[in-house]
């Protein structure tokens, strides 16, 4: 069985089912959109997600990598890295360099935890400038985490984004 199928089966077995509101799609976040406060183990798992992004923003790629499981599966822009070593070699330095200059805003977050598994889904906006190039994107991020003896570790990341349309 492939790693993704095993991960899906694990999530289902652990009862990590997305609530209907997590599956809803809106055209663009509104000004009224606010992050959802998570409780208990889901809040702890979300804290690891936030620590991962804080490490990237600070350029601390070692700390960011330490929050990932060795066999992490990272999906981004149609590509996949199938281990922490592959992600560290391929995209981690560039992700840290980008986040160091970006303004990121969480627009909405949901998540849940059961037993030793958790999922955190975040919608956001990222704005950055590199020379004359301006980036303004709406983003979605799903992270699945596993509880280990060392705390929560990220086992799967799925990032997606699209251009933020200008106001009409």
C-alpha positions in Angstrom: 0.0 0.0 0.0 1.4 3.4 -0.9 2.3 5.9 1.8 -0.6 8.2 0.9 -3.1 5.4 1.1 -1.7 4.3 4.5 -1.9 7.9 5.7 -5.5 8.2 4.5 -6.4 4.9 6.2 -4.7 6.1 9.4 -6.7 9.3 9.4 -9.9 7.5 8.9 -9.1 4.9 11.5 -8.2 7.7 14.0 -11.5 9.4 13.3 -9.9 12.4 11.7 -12.8 13.2 9.4 -13.1 16.7 8.0 -16.3 18.5 9.2 -18.6 19.7 6.4 -17.5 23.3 6.9 -13.9 22.4 6.3 -14.9 21.2 2.8 -16.8 24.3 1.9 -15.2 26.5 -0.8 -15.5 30.2 -1.0 -14.4 32.4 -3.9 -12.3 34.7 -1.8 -12.0 35.3 2.0 -14.0 38.2 3.3 -13.0 40.9 5.8 -15.2 39.1 8.3 -13.2 35.9 8.1 -11.4 35.1 11.4 -9.1 32.2 12.5 -10.9 29.5 14.4 -9.6 28.9 17.9 -8.6 25.2 18.4 -8.7 23.4 21.7 -6.7 20.7 23.4 -4.4 18.5 21.3 -5.5 20.2 18.1 -4.2 23.5 19.6 -0.9 21.8 20.5 -0.6 20.4 16.9 -1.4 23.9 15.5 1.4 25.3 17.7 3.8 23.0 15.9 2.5 24.3 12.6 3.0 27.8 13.8 6.5 27.0 15.1 7.4 25.5 11.7 6.4 28.8 10.0 8.2 30.9 12.6 11.4 28.9 12.1 11.1 29.4 8.4 10.6 33.2 8.9 13.6 33.3 11.1 15.7 31.4 8.6 16.2 28.5 11.1 15.9 25.7 8.6 17.3 23.2 11.2 14.5 24.0 13.6 11.9 23.8 10.8 13.2 20.4 9.7 13.2 19.2 13.3 9.4 19.6 13.4 9.0 17.2 10.5 9.0 13.4 10.6 11.8 11.7 8.6 9.3 10.3 6.1 7.3 13.5 5.7 5.4 13.8 2.4 5.3 17.4 1.0 3.0 18.3 -1.9 3.5 21.7 -3.5 2.8 23.1 -7.0 2.1 19.7 -8.4 5.4 18.2 -7.1 6.2 16.0 -4.2 9.1 15.5 -1.8 8.9 12.1 -0.1 11.2 12.7 2.9 12.6 15.3 5.2 16.0 14.9 3.5 14.4 15.5 0.0 12.5 18.6 1.2 15.6 20.0 3.0 17.6 19.5 -0.2 15.0 20.8 -2.7 12.8 23.5 -1.2 13.4 24.2 2.5 16.1 26.9 1.9 14.0 28.7 -0.7 10.8 28.4 1.4 12.8 30.0 4.3 14.2 32.8 2.1 10.7 33.6 0.8 9.0 33.5 4.3 11.7 35.8 5.7 10.4 38.7 3.5 6.7 37.7 3.3 3.7 39.1 5.2 1.5 36.1 6.0 -2.0 36.4 7.4 -4.1 33.5 8.7 -7.7 34.1 7.5 -9.3 30.8 8.7 -8.1 27.7 10.5 -9.7 24.4 11.4 -8.3 21.2 12.8 -8.8 18.2 15.0 -6.8 15.6 16.9 -7.6 12.1 17.9 -5.3 9.6 19.6 -1.8 10.2 18.1 -2.9 12.0 14.9 -4.0 15.5 14.1 -4.8 17.7 11.0 -4.6 21.4 10.7 -6.1 23.2 7.7 -5.2 26.9 7.2 -6.4 29.4 4.7 -4.4 32.6 4.4 -2.9 35.4 2.4 0.8 35.9 1.6 2.2 39.2 0.3 5.9 39.7 -0.6 8.1 41.8 -2.8 11.4 40.7 -4.3 12.8 43.6 -6.3 10.1 44.7 -8.8 8.2 41.4 -8.4 5.1 41.6 -6.1 3.4 38.5 -4.8 -0.1 38.6 -3.5 -1.7 35.1 -3.1 -4.4 33.3 -1.3 -3.1 30.2 0.2 -4.3 26.9 1.6 -2.3 24.6 3.7 -3.1 21.2 5.2 -0.7 19.6 7.6 -1.1 16.1 9.2 0.8 15.5 12.3 1.7 12.4 14.4 2.3 12.5 18.1 5.8 11.0 18.9 7.8 10.6 22.0 9.4 14.0 21.1 6.0 15.7 20.6 3.9 16.4 17.5 5.8 16.0 14.1 4.6 16.9 10.7 4.1 13.9 8.5 2.3 15.4 5.5 2.1 18.9 4.0 -0.1 20.1 1.1 0.3 23.7 0.0 -1.7 25.4 -2.7 -2.2 29.0 -3.7 -3.7 31.2 -6.3 -3.5 34.9 -7.3 -5.4 37.2 -5.0 -7.8 39.0 -7.3 -7.8 42.8 -7.0 -10.9 44.3 -5.4 -13.7 45.3 -7.9 
